Amino acid sequence: MRKLAPPPEERPRFEIRRMVAEDLPAVLEIERVAFRHPWSPELLRRELSHDWSTILLAEEQLEGGGRSLLGFVIFWIVHDEVHILNVATDPAQRRRGVAREIMHETLARGRERGCTLATLEVRRSNEAALNLYKELGFRPVGVRPNYYVDEGEDAIVMVMDL
Ligand SMILES: CC(C)(COP(=O)(O)OP(=O)(O)OC[C@H]1O[C@@H](n2cnc3c(N)ncnc32)[C@H](O)[C@@H]1OP(=O)(O)O)[C@@H](O)C(=O)NCCC(=O)NCCS
């Protein structure tokens, strides 16, 4: 029997793939507009070389051909833990579910690799990210005071059982 296609709401809306060195300029551009203190090219390049680090990109086909980068996530898998370091969506593409989908993919990859826990830190004032993480199932478990030394802002530590 022919396999039925999944209903539209279950189909991935964006294409997700691992970042390669050639993607650096596009990723840096989103990093620059998304954060007050963006990561440097060197830092991102270093992540690409670590075995334990993964950078996933969410892309979309353009009508005239080619692809556009919508957002990305950086995570580490160490032992049984997925640690999310960074997630960002191009400001022009927000509230389309890009971060939700790329985070779902991150958590799925963690589960596939036998992880039992996902962790992250988020600025106390970052309402968009806090909402996103809570919606995904993360729960706040603590505070690291003055974690972001630049502004002396606290970090909320969040965890999720996988
Ligand atoms: C946080 C961020 C990654 C969200 O990206 P996004 O692709 O727009 O998020 P999604 O469309 O997948 O949103 C999923 C859910 O997150 C929550 N959310 C996202 N943006 C929000 C906002 N501005 N205000 C309130 N809740 C928000 C909502 O619950 C949303 O679901 P809904 O749209 O059905 O209400 C994006 O705002 C961003 O890049 N911010 C700057 C970088 C940053 O702060 N990253 C987090 C570092 S810890």
PDBQT file of the ligand as one rigid body, heavy atoms in Angstrom, charges set to zero:
ROOT
HETATM    1  C1  LIG A 201      13.594  34.357  20.495  1.00  0.00    +0.000 C 
HETATM    2  C2  LIG A 201      13.564  34.143  18.989  1.00  0.00    +0.000 C 
HETATM    3  C3  LIG A 201      14.688  33.160  18.596  1.00  0.00    +0.000 C 
HETATM    4  C4  LIG A 201      12.194  33.558  18.576  1.00  0.00    +0.000 C 
HETATM    5  O1  LIG A 201      12.241  33.265  17.181  1.00  0.00    +0.000 OA
HETATM    6  P1  LIG A 201      10.933  33.093  16.265  1.00  0.00    +0.000 P 
HETATM    7  O2  LIG A 201      11.339  32.300  15.065  1.00  0.00    +0.000 OA
HETATM    8  O3  LIG A 201      10.303  34.404  16.027  1.00  0.00    +0.000 OA
HETATM    9  O4  LIG A 201       9.989  32.216  17.224  1.00  0.00    +0.000 OA
HETATM   10  P2  LIG A 201       8.728  31.344  16.775  1.00  0.00    +0.000 P 
HETATM   11  O5  LIG A 201       7.994  32.012  15.660  1.00  0.00    +0.000 OA
HETATM   12  O6  LIG A 201       9.157  29.940  16.561  1.00  0.00    +0.000 OA
HETATM   13  O7  LIG A 201       7.834  31.443  18.108  1.00  0.00    +0.000 OA
HETATM   14  C5  LIG A 201       7.479  30.316  18.887  1.00  0.00    +0.000 C 
HETATM   15  C6  LIG A 201       6.819  30.807  20.162  1.00  0.00    +0.000 C 
HETATM   16  O8  LIG A 201       7.748  31.545  20.964  1.00  0.00    +0.000 OA
HETATM   17  C7  LIG A 201       7.067  32.633  21.646  1.00  0.00    +0.000 C 
HETATM   18  N1  LIG A 201       7.529  33.920  21.119  1.00  0.00    +0.000 N 
HETATM   19  C8  LIG A 201       8.342  34.126  20.058  1.00  0.00    +0.000 A 
HETATM   20  N2  LIG A 201       8.562  35.447  19.879  1.00  0.00    +0.000 NA
HETATM   21  C9  LIG A 201       7.854  36.094  20.843  1.00  0.00    +0.000 A 
HETATM   22  C10 LIG A 201       7.676  37.468  21.179  1.00  0.00    +0.000 A 
HETATM   23  N3  LIG A 201       8.279  38.456  20.472  1.00  0.00    +0.000 N 
HETATM   24  N4  LIG A 201       6.934  37.771  22.259  1.00  0.00    +0.000 NA
HETATM   25  C11 LIG A 201       6.327  36.818  22.983  1.00  0.00    +0.000 A 
HETATM   26  N5  LIG A 201       6.442  35.488  22.716  1.00  0.00    +0.000 NA
HETATM   27  C12 LIG A 201       7.200  35.129  21.653  1.00  0.00    +0.000 A 
HETATM   28  C13 LIG A 201       5.595  32.438  21.324  1.00  0.00    +0.000 C 
HETATM   29  O9  LIG A 201       5.073  31.543  22.290  1.00  0.00    +0.000 OA
HETATM   30  C14 LIG A 201       5.669  31.772  19.948  1.00  0.00    +0.000 C 
HETATM   31  O10 LIG A 201       4.501  31.066  19.596  1.00  0.00    +0.000 OA
HETATM   32  P3  LIG A 201       3.297  31.861  18.822  1.00  0.00    +0.000 P 
HETATM   33  O11 LIG A 201       3.933  32.652  17.710  1.00  0.00    +0.000 OA
HETATM   34  O12 LIG A 201       2.441  30.732  18.331  1.00  0.00    +0.000 OA
HETATM   35  O13 LIG A 201       2.669  32.735  19.854  1.00  0.00    +0.000 OA
HETATM   36  C15 LIG A 201      13.736  35.499  18.214  1.00  0.00    +0.000 C 
HETATM   37  O14 LIG A 201      12.868  36.463  18.773  1.00  0.00    +0.000 OA
HETATM   38  C16 LIG A 201      15.149  36.038  18.210  1.00  0.00    +0.000 C 
HETATM   39  O15 LIG A 201      15.958  35.717  17.329  1.00  0.00    +0.000 OA
HETATM   40  N6  LIG A 201      15.486  36.891  19.209  1.00  0.00    +0.000 N 
HETATM   41  C17 LIG A 201      16.819  37.509  19.301  1.00  0.00    +0.000 C 
HETATM   42  C18 LIG A 201      17.848  36.490  19.671  1.00  0.00    +0.000 C 
HETATM   43  C19 LIG A 201      17.561  35.871  21.042  1.00  0.00    +0.000 C 
HETATM   44  O16 LIG A 201      17.240  36.551  21.995  1.00  0.00    +0.000 OA
HETATM   45  N7  LIG A 201      17.721  34.528  21.116  1.00  0.00    +0.000 N 
HETATM   46  C20 LIG A 201      17.528  33.781  22.342  1.00  0.00    +0.000 C 
HETATM   47  C21 LIG A 201      18.802  33.745  23.115  1.00  0.00    +0.000 C 
HETATM   48  S1  LIG A 201      18.618  32.857  24.622  1.00  0.00    +0.000 SA
ENDROOT
TORSDOF 0
